[in-house]
Amino acid sequence: MKSDGESIEANFSLRQRIEGAVGLTRGLGRGLVDSSNALLRRVTKAKPKPEVVDTSLRIAHYNLVLMDGDGQVVWGMEYDTGGPFSFRPGHRLWICCEFTNRSAHEAGIAEFEIELTGEDGSVLSRFGDSFGDIVVVQPGETRKFVGQWSL
C-alpha cells in the first residue's frame, strides 16, 4: 500500500501528464487550424481573371447584292438593322431580302450575296448563294433571297 504522500505525489504526477497531453493536443489543434486557415486563404485568394477578348461583331447594316452570270452587279440595296447589334460566337443569323423588278425589262440573276457591314460602313462578312441556272425575274415580279450565317 502507498502512503498518502505517495498517493498525492502519484496523483500530482498523473495530473501533470494529463495537463501536458491536453496542452499538447490544444497546441496541435491550434496548429492544424492555423494551417487550414492559411491554406483556405491561399485557395480562396482572388486570382487575376484572364483578359476577356470580345469576339463579337457590331453589325449596323446589311446589303443585298444581285449578280448576273458574269458576276456583274445587277442590283444592290442597303438595309438598316434598326440599330447596331452585337453578334457573338454561337449565334446564327437569318436574313430574308426581297427584290421587286421595277424595270420594264426582265432581270437575270445568277447569284446573290448578303454583306454584313459595321457602323463605319466596312464589310465585316459576306455570304450568299449561286444558282445553277439564271433566275429570271419578270417586271413587277418579287423574289425572296434568304441567307444564313453564323460566327
C-alpha positions, 0 to 999 in steps of 0.5 A: 500500500502507498502512503498518502504522500505517495498517493498525492505525489502519484496523483500530482504526477498523473495530473501533470501528464494529463495537463501536458497531453491536453496542452499538447493536443490544444497546441496541435489543434491550434496548429492544424487550424492555423494551417487550414486557415492559411491554406483556405486563404491561399485557395480562396485568394482572388486570382487575376481573371484572364483578359476577356477578348470580345469576339463579337461583331457590331453589325449596323447594316446589311446589303443585298447584292444581285449578280448576273452570270458574269458576276456583274452587279445587277442590283444592290440595296442597303438595309438598316438593322434598326440599330447596331447589334452585337453578334457573338460566337454561337449565334446564327443569323437569318436574313430574308431580302426581297427584290421587286423588278421595277424595270420594264425589262426582265432581270437575270440573276445568277447569284446573290450575296448578303454583306454584313457591314459595321457602323463605319460602313466596312464589310465585316462578312459576306455570304450568299448563294449561286444558282445553277441556272439564271433566275429570271425575274419578270417586271413587277415580279418579287423574289425572296433571297434568304441567307444564313450565317453564323460566327 
